[in-house]
């Protein structure tokens, strides 16, 4: 998902990002990202005045839920390691978007 609200363009910036995506060495890649950051900071196409905080709370028995990327809300690899039988016994059903799997088996809960 690309968002370029201000329609900002810079060929040197784009070239640095394209080059960085092709490098596997983290030190070299970070150096390119730092160069790109200097360019974008100098030209300041957008000044954010507010960041929406993203808070995710998980019970300790929930596993596989992605916390590192706020744009990924997939539960494809999520699982729970306890309370499965109680969850089913009370007739609880997770939202239609969620498919939960037991961490210690392949039993689908929904």
C-alpha positions, 0 to 999 in steps of 0.5 A: 500500500503506497501513500503519497498524499503530497505527490512528492517526487525525488529521483535520487530518493527513489533510487536510494530506496530501490537500491536498498531493497536489493541489498542483503547486508544490513549495514549497507542497507541502513546506510542507504536508508539514512541517505534517503532520510536526509533527503526527505528531511531536507525537503519535508514534503509532509510534516506529521502533527499527530501519530495514531498510536497502535496498541495491541493487547494479547493474553499470554496464551495467544501465539503467532499474532503479528505485533511488528507491523501495524498494517498486518492484522492477519490471524492466519498463523495465530493460535491459542494454547489454553481455554480451548474447550471452555471457549467452545463449551460456552458456544463462543465464536470469534469474529468471522474474520478470525480463524484460531488454531490450537497451538498444541494441535491442528484443531481449528476452533472456529 
